[in-house]
Amino acid sequence: MTASESEDSDDSEDMEEINPLNSSLLQVDDLEKTSLESEVYDLDVEGQDDIGKDISEQVSSSTNNEDTEVEIIQPANIFKTEYCIAAATQLIRLPYRVHGEICKRPGCDELLEFQETYHGTCLVVTWKCYALHFGGRWASRLTCAGLRAGNLLLAAAIALSGNSHTKIGFLFKVMNMTYISQLLYNQYQSLNNAPTVEEYWKEMKEEAWKEREGKDIILSSDGRNDSPDMESKTILNLNIVEDREVEGRKSMNMERVGFERGLDELLTSTMKIEELVTDGHLGISAMMKNSVKYKDIVHQWDVWHGGKNLGKKVIAASKEKGNDEHGLVQYATIFGIVVRSVVATQRTSK
């Protein structure tokens, strides 16, 4: 009896060790704070901040006795400039080879001391002599409007290419390259990149609406913009819905709320919405049927979703016992081919 109690005690201790709810690796209260990326990649992405005096201040404060090599670039030329990967040791040697090892101040023959620091992905080399005469500075990145262009471009490229700070940070870590910190990345997104994208989207939207003023139009709507031919159409409106905004945090409710917001905004324009095509979302269908504000809009389901759903039902019925005698298997196969052919024909004609 004592032995079995001891065994039970050992087993309970083992279970505590492997039970994730008792582990420091996972706390239920912190689930909302845990990102998918941090769990998938399981690493801390280290990066450099851009701390120090503003670059424009550094350039303007230089005197004739200082060699300041921080090149300014116009915003329109950031994306036209070619970039490459270079070894930091090679870059650090450049100022040393150009400026030598002796102070250039008249009457001073002290040795120069070179110091390198990182500001995001930008390597900055400064040098001064042992008599504390500042020699100058050199930066491996161009500057634009007081910002280091390389850092700004990297932050924009990460977001616009559909990647994330953590994912690209893993690449940088594998290659042993300096990276921008999460704080610096967020600053660029909120202060520079996001406002630019928002402004560009508003210009596109206004132009699209203006072209269709007073015209009869047929709309198509999709929650994820992944139906066939959606990419070939002009987007007239776009809404982002967070799960906390809807009841139960369900994706079906999120799609309905986003749809209603977008359509209500379109109804404030001078465009005449005659017909609206969606997938078979039950909530949207019920709202289009029962809501008074949408009574003048004809609502239909698109052919692709309708055919796909009907095909699934026919195939499921063909697998039931006894239905193979009625040729449902052959019918389901033929039906699937016909649906695919109709969709392909529609895409070609459009």
C-alpha positions, 0 to 999 in steps of 0.5 A: 500500500505504501509502495502504491502511494509512492508511485501515485505521488511520483506520477502526479509530480510527473504530470505536473511537469508535462502539464502545459497549464502548470508550465511557465511556458503557457499561462491561460490568462496571458493567451490574448497577449501571446502572438501566433508568431512568437509561439511558432518561431519561439525566439526573441527577435533582437533589433537596434533602435535609432537613438541619438540626435536627429540626423539633420542636427548632426549634419547642420552642426558640423564645421569645416574641420569635420568630415561629415558624410551623411548623404541626403536623399529625396523621398521619391528616390528611396525606391530607385536606389539600389541596396546590397548586403555588405560585411560590417568589417569591410564598411568599418574599414572605409573611413579608416582608409580614407581619413587615415589614422592621424588627426587632421587638426592643425598642430595635432598629431594624435591618433584617431579613434574610430567607433561604430554604432548601429541605428537600426540597420544603419552602421554609423562610424565616428572618429576623434583623436585622443585630444578629443578633436572630433573628426567626423562621421560616416553612415552606411545609409542615406537619410530622408527627411531626418530618417534613415532611408534604409530603415524606413524602406525595410519597415515598409517592405515588410508590411507591403510584402505581407510579412511580419517583423518576427518572420523577417527578424528570423531571417536576419538572425540566421544571417547574423545581420543587424535588424530594426527593433520592434519599437522602431518598426512600430514607429515607422508603421504608425507615423510613416507607412500606414498614413501613406497607404491610407492616403493612397487608398482614399485617392483610389477610392475617390477616383473610383467613386467619381467615375461611377457617379449617377451610373447603375452598378452591380456589386460583388462582396466577399469577406476575404476577397478570395472568390474567382475574379475578385482580383480583377474588379475595382474595389469600391469600399473596404472595411476591417472588423476586429473580432471583439466588435461582434458577438461571440467573436465569430468570423461569420458575424464579423463578415456580416458587420463588415458587409453592412458597414461597407454597403451603407457607406456606398448608399450615401454616394450617387451611384445606383446599386441595382444588384448585389452578388455575394456568397451563400452567407446566411446572415447577409442573405437574411439582412438583404431580404428583411432590411428596409434600407436594402429593399431596392437592391436585388440580391443574388448568390454567385454561380461559383459558390452555388455550383460548388455547394450543389456539387458537394451535396450531389457527391455526398448523396452519391456515396450513400448506400444504394444511390450508385444504382441510379448513376449518381456517381457518374452524374456527380462527376459530370456535374463537377466538370460542368461547373468548372467549365462554366466558371472557366468560361465566365473568367475567360469572357470577363 
